[in-house]
Amino acid sequence: MNMKSKMVVVYYSHSGITKAVAEFIKEKVGGDIFEIEPLEPYPSSYNATLELANKELASGYKPTLKKRLGNMDDYDVIFLGSPVWCGTIAPAVTSFLSTHDLSGKTIIPFCTHGGGGESNTFRDIRMLTPGSTVFVGGSFMGNPQRKISTWIEIQLNQKS
Ligand SMILES: Cc1cc2nc3c(=O)[nH]c(=O)nc-3n(C[C@H](O)[C@H](O)[C@H](O)COP(=O)(O)O)c2cc1C
């Protein structure tokens, strides 16, 4: 990884855990941070969100986002974070990927989960970004800062 690479940490977070991990990564690597926000926020209750997420994932629904990351050309490296939702990325992250051109860029994906692990999250990010170089994903339960630091160090020493 070229030390002059311009980085941005892009994430979606429903209950704040992925946000905390994203903020920790930004503190470590510098660059910018961008929160993916659906125009219509999800319900705050877990069960209502789960029910909606299941419906959206089954139909391939991609929620409209509040704002775009407008200056994509400024970045070479994108840390991309999502909570694991029903074994994959949250629909808002799919919306982000389908409305931003990440071809030619390096994506370093990460996810947070509730105990079920990464499941298909990284595979699905790869499928949606055929023109990008996608590094080994970091899968975290909660916000384990030492584990995240080690993972970041390994990623930044990769060649893109
Ligand atoms: C709709 C929904 C689906 C979820 N599906 C999974 C899952 O398949 N596997 C898992 O380990 N955790 C699952 N979880 C738990 C979240 O991945 C976990 O709590 C995550 O850290 C939340 O991140 P956030 O606080 O950034 O939203 C799910 C949570 C929600 C709300």
The ligand as an ORCA input file, in Angstrom:
! r2SCAN-3c Opt
* xyz 0 1
  C     -31.611     -7.008     10.754
  C     -30.455     -7.633     11.477
  C     -29.927     -8.845     11.034
  C     -28.818     -9.414     11.659
  N     -28.289    -10.573     11.172
  C     -27.178    -11.098     11.747
  C     -26.580    -12.280     11.221
  O     -27.003    -12.851     10.223
  N     -25.474    -12.769     11.852
  C     -24.945    -12.171     12.977
  O     -23.944    -12.643     13.503
  N     -25.481    -11.016     13.480
  C     -26.579    -10.476     12.877
  N     -27.113     -9.310     13.390
  C     -26.419     -8.616     14.486
  C     -25.550     -7.465     13.967
  O     -24.748     -7.869     12.858
  C     -24.573     -6.957     15.028
  O     -25.262     -6.619     16.200
  C     -23.785     -5.753     14.515
  O     -22.604     -5.562     15.275
  C     -24.628     -4.470     14.555
  O     -23.886     -3.415     14.014
  P     -24.413     -1.897     14.111
  O     -24.492     -1.565     15.591
  O     -23.347     -1.116     13.424
  O     -25.724     -1.807     13.439
  C     -28.229     -8.752     12.779
  C     -28.780     -7.537     13.244
  C     -29.881     -6.977     12.608
  C     -30.457     -5.670     13.103
*
